[in-house]
Amino acid sequence: MVFVKRNPQGQIVSVSLEADADHTEEATSGDPAVAGFARTVMGEDPLADSDLRLVRVLEDVIDLLIHRDVIRFTDLPQAAQAKLMERRSMRQSRGALDLLDGDEVV
């Protein structure tokens, strides 16, 4: 849950994790208006978006190589091991909150 501040035209101009005098309207982070505000603030960068999708592909390839015993997890540099473990942990935590993975079709 986030709290938003709107301008007189009804557009979101600020988002806060905590309610205060300026941020009184509740919204979900998945709300299209909140997502639009985030895109405006962060800017849309097709290359960055592509990079994020590629990261997931690389994680899947690494997992496949490990599963098929082509490489061992411990063959990877310590920094890579730590980053992969961190991302796996974050995905598992997020998965516990989501009933469906973003790639699944119902």
LUMTILUM-162519 format. One record per residue (C-alpha): y, x negated, z negated; residue in one letter. Coordinates in Angstrom, 3 decimals. Each point is the difference from the previous one (the first is absolute). Layout:
+----------+----------+----------+------+
|        v |        u |        w | rest |
+----------+----------+----------+------+
|        Y |        X |        Z |    A |
...
+----------+----------+----------+------+
END
This chain:
+----------+----------+----------+------+
|        v |        u |        w | rest |
+----------+----------+----------+------+
|    0.000 |    0.000 |    0.000 |    M |
|    3.473 |   -1.255 |    0.895 |    V |
|    3.459 |    1.385 |   -0.544 |    F |
|    2.542 |    0.242 |    2.791 |    V |
|    3.748 |    0.234 |    0.387 |    K |
|    1.351 |    1.842 |    3.044 |    R |
|    3.387 |   -0.069 |    1.714 |    N |
|    1.960 |    3.217 |    0.712 |    P |
|   -1.853 |    0.326 |    3.333 |    Q |
|   -3.351 |    0.060 |   -1.840 |    G |
|   -1.145 |   -3.440 |    1.118 |    Q |
|   -1.696 |   -2.303 |   -2.497 |    I |
|    2.302 |   -2.896 |   -0.841 |    V |
|   -1.834 |   -1.474 |   -2.997 |    S |
|   -3.466 |    0.069 |   -1.569 |    V |
|   -0.933 |   -0.857 |   -3.591 |    S |
|   -3.252 |   -0.177 |   -1.923 |    L |
|    1.775 |    1.519 |   -2.991 |    E |
|    2.092 |    3.139 |   -0.310 |    A |
|    3.636 |   -0.521 |   -0.925 |    D |
|    3.346 |    1.733 |    0.470 |    A |
|    0.072 |   -0.863 |    3.721 |    D |
|   -3.698 |    0.351 |    0.780 |    H |
|   -0.949 |    3.481 |   -1.156 |    T |
|   -2.130 |    1.328 |    2.868 |    E |
|   -3.726 |   -0.732 |   -0.192 |    E |
|   -1.886 |   -0.985 |    3.147 |    A |
|   -3.302 |   -1.616 |    0.864 |    T |
|   -0.168 |   -3.400 |    1.629 |    S |
|   -1.824 |    1.670 |    2.895 |    G |
|    2.842 |    2.454 |    0.630 |    D |
|    1.191 |   -0.389 |    3.620 |    P |
|    3.636 |   -0.232 |   -1.127 |    A |
|   -0.844 |   -2.790 |   -2.455 |    V |
|   -2.073 |   -1.815 |    2.645 |    A |
|    2.889 |    0.330 |    2.467 |    G |
|    2.404 |   -1.429 |   -2.555 |    F |
|   -2.340 |   -2.951 |   -0.619 |    A |
|   -0.249 |   -0.695 |    3.749 |    R |
|    3.793 |    0.095 |    0.264 |    T |
|    0.451 |   -2.399 |   -2.907 |    V |
|   -2.746 |   -2.411 |    1.030 |    M |
|    0.598 |    0.342 |    3.710 |    G |
|   -2.727 |    0.631 |    2.504 |    E |
|   -1.531 |   -3.192 |    1.298 |    D |
|   -2.909 |    0.507 |    2.412 |    P |
|   -1.106 |   -3.608 |   -0.452 |    L |
|   -0.132 |    0.345 |   -3.789 |    A |
|   -1.934 |    3.259 |    0.340 |    D |
|   -2.446 |   -1.699 |    2.354 |    S |
|   -0.365 |   -2.909 |   -2.436 |    D |
|   -0.937 |    2.382 |   -2.813 |    L |
|   -2.684 |    1.640 |    2.123 |    R |
|   -1.293 |   -3.410 |    1.084 |    L |
|   -0.319 |   -1.109 |   -3.629 |    V |
|   -2.429 |    2.867 |   -0.625 |    R |
|   -2.008 |   -0.955 |    3.100 |    V |
|   -0.215 |   -3.610 |   -1.190 |    L |
|   -1.171 |    1.133 |   -3.430 |    E |
|   -2.730 |    2.067 |    1.632 |    D |
|   -1.070 |   -2.924 |    2.215 |    V |
|   -0.188 |   -2.312 |   -3.025 |    I |
|   -2.064 |    2.591 |   -1.894 |    D |
|   -2.343 |    0.355 |    2.986 |    L |
|   -0.458 |   -3.773 |    0.305 |    L |
|   -0.778 |   -0.237 |   -3.710 |    I |
|   -2.390 |    2.970 |    0.148 |    H |
|   -1.897 |   -1.585 |    2.915 |    R |
|   -0.165 |   -3.359 |   -1.814 |    D |
|    2.039 |   -1.767 |    2.678 |    V |
|    2.383 |   -1.246 |   -2.680 |    I |
|    0.046 |    0.122 |   -3.778 |    R |
|    2.946 |    1.339 |   -1.947 |    F |
|    0.152 |   -3.331 |   -1.814 |    T |
|    0.418 |   -1.800 |    3.363 |    D |
|    3.499 |    1.446 |    0.190 |    L |
|    2.926 |   -1.876 |   -1.568 |    P |
|    0.819 |    1.025 |   -3.575 |    Q |
|    3.293 |    1.562 |    1.085 |    A |
|   -1.768 |    2.127 |    2.625 |    A |
|   -2.635 |    1.068 |   -2.538 |    Q |
|    2.697 |    1.057 |   -2.453 |    A |
|    1.918 |    1.992 |    2.621 |    K |
|   -3.131 |    1.738 |    1.258 |    L |
|   -1.056 |    0.910 |   -3.542 |    M |
|    3.476 |    1.318 |   -0.768 |    E |
|    0.006 |    2.199 |    3.123 |    R |
|   -3.526 |    1.269 |   -0.705 |    R |
|    1.031 |    0.906 |   -3.520 |    S |
|    3.100 |    1.819 |    1.249 |    M |
|   -2.015 |    1.890 |    2.626 |    R |
|   -2.614 |    0.996 |   -2.588 |    Q |
|    2.714 |    1.222 |   -2.365 |    S |
|    1.620 |    1.942 |    2.791 |    R |
|   -3.385 |    1.320 |    1.115 |    G |
|   -0.571 |    1.382 |   -3.475 |    A |
|    3.162 |    2.056 |    0.479 |    L |
|   -0.681 |    1.067 |    3.622 |    D |
|   -2.878 |    2.306 |    0.803 |    L |
|   -0.104 |   -1.254 |    3.582 |    L |
|    0.752 |   -3.379 |    1.469 |    D |
|    2.826 |    0.063 |    2.533 |    G |
|   -2.453 |   -0.813 |    2.821 |    D |
|   -2.487 |    2.765 |   -0.770 |    E |
|   -0.115 |    3.154 |    2.071 |    V |
|   -0.943 |    3.335 |   -1.534 |    V |
+----------+----------+----------+------+
END
